[in-house]
């Protein structure tokens, strides 16, 4: 796959500043970086964004997560490696990402489970991570960003 953009650095600097502010807000939400990386990875898997799947694995490793957990997140429901809180966040990530074609979206049951494990500030950070990941997934899929490359 070859990137459709010749020079990504020509993008508006205000966009990058806004993204940096969003990333700071996510980091300030009090959520374990390993969990945020799992959420990023799972959303990217759902959206088939190879660049962000690659980044999610790298981010998870940087945060101290294991290969076992990172490689099994695609089957998190069946794999024994995740806490109840992580499962709640992954269910939220999937439901919030799969909104197309009349998908059910975030049910009351999913929302209640997330609320049982996280504060409102943490839920806000997780939701923002989900949204920002979907944002990047759509850009990367549109421009055909290959896995292993970096933005900036």
C-alpha positions in Angstrom: 0.0 0.0 0.0 1.3 3.4 -0.9 0.3 6.6 0.8 -1.8 8.9 -1.3 -0.4 12.1 0.3 3.1 13.1 -0.8 3.7 15.5 2.1 1.7 15.2 5.2 3.6 18.0 6.8 1.8 20.6 4.7 -1.3 20.2 6.8 -2.6 23.1 8.9 -0.5 23.5 12.1 -3.7 24.4 14.0 -5.0 20.9 13.3 -1.9 19.4 14.9 -2.2 21.7 17.9 -5.9 20.7 18.4 -4.9 17.0 18.2 -2.2 17.6 20.8 -4.7 19.2 23.1 -7.1 16.3 22.7 -4.3 13.9 23.5 -3.4 15.9 26.6 -7.1 15.8 27.7 -7.1 12.0 27.3 -3.9 11.6 29.3 -5.3 13.8 32.0 -8.4 11.6 32.4 -6.8 9.2 34.8 -7.1 6.1 32.7 -4.2 3.6 32.6 -2.3 4.1 29.4 -2.4 0.3 28.8 -6.2 0.4 28.7 -6.1 3.4 26.3 -3.8 1.5 24.0 -6.1 -1.6 24.1 -9.1 0.7 23.2 -7.1 2.3 20.4 -6.0 -1.1 19.1 -9.5 -2.6 19.2 -11.2 0.4 17.5 -8.5 0.2 14.8 -9.0 -3.5 14.3 -12.8 -2.9 13.9 -12.0 -0.2 11.3 -9.3 -2.3 9.6 -6.8 0.5 9.9 -3.4 -1.2 9.7 -1.4 2.0 10.5 -3.4 2.4 13.8 -3.3 -1.3 14.6 0.5 -1.0 14.3 0.5 2.1 16.5 -1.8 0.5 19.0 0.5 -2.5 19.5 3.5 -0.2 19.8 1.7 2.1 22.2 0.6 -0.9 24.3 4.2 -2.2 24.5 5.5 1.2 25.4 2.9 1.4 28.2 4.1 -2.0 29.5 1.5 -4.4 28.2 2.3 -7.9 27.1 2.3 -9.5 23.7 -0.2 -12.0 24.9 -2.8 -9.3 25.8 -2.1 -7.2 22.7 -2.3 -10.2 20.3 -5.6 -11.4 21.8 -7.5 -8.2 22.0 -9.4 -9.1 18.8 -10.9 -12.0 20.7 -11.2 -10.2 24.1 -14.6 -11.8 24.9 -13.1 -15.3 24.8 -9.6 -14.6 26.0 -8.9 -14.8 29.8 -6.4 -11.9 29.9 -8.6 -8.9 30.6 -10.2 -7.4 33.7 -13.9 -6.7 34.0 -13.0 -3.0 33.7 -11.0 -3.6 30.5 -13.9 -5.6 29.1 -16.3 -2.8 29.8 -14.1 -0.3 28.0 -13.6 -2.7 25.0 -17.4 -3.2 24.8 -17.9 0.6 24.8 -15.2 1.0 22.2 -16.8 -1.5 19.8 -20.3 -0.2 20.3 -19.3 3.4 19.8 -17.3 2.5 16.7 -19.9 0.3 15.0 -22.6 2.9 14.4 -23.1 2.2 10.7 -26.0 0.6 9.0 -28.4 0.7 11.9 -26.0 -1.0 14.4 -27.4 -0.8 18.0 -24.6 1.5 19.3 -23.9 1.9 23.0 -26.7 0.1 24.9 -27.8 1.0 28.5 -26.2 -2.3 29.6 -22.8 -1.4 28.1 -23.1 2.1 29.6 -24.0 0.8 33.1 -21.1 -1.6 33.0 -18.7 1.2 32.1 -20.1 3.3 34.9 -19.5 0.5 37.4 -15.8 0.6 36.7 -14.9 4.2 35.8 -15.4 7.7 37.0 -17.1 10.2 34.7 -13.7 11.8 34.1 -12.3 8.5 33.0 -15.3 7.7 30.9 -14.8 11.1 29.2 -11.2 10.2 28.4 -12.1 6.7 27.1 -14.8 8.2 24.9 -12.4 10.8 23.6 -9.8 8.1 22.9 -12.5 6.2 20.9 -13.5 9.2 18.9 -9.9 10.3 18.2 -9.0 6.8 17.1 -12.0 6.7 14.8 -10.9 10.1 13.4 -7.4 8.8 12.7 -8.7 5.5 11.3 -10.8 7.3 8.8 -8.0 9.6 7.7 -5.5 6.7 7.4 -7.9 4.5 5.5 -8.7 7.4 3.1 -5.0 8.3 2.3 -3.9 4.6 2.5 -1.4 5.2 5.3 0.7 2.0 5.5 1.5 0.2 8.8 4.8 1.0 10.3 5.0 4.6 9.0 4.6 7.6 11.3 2.8 10.9 11.0 4.4 14.2 11.4 
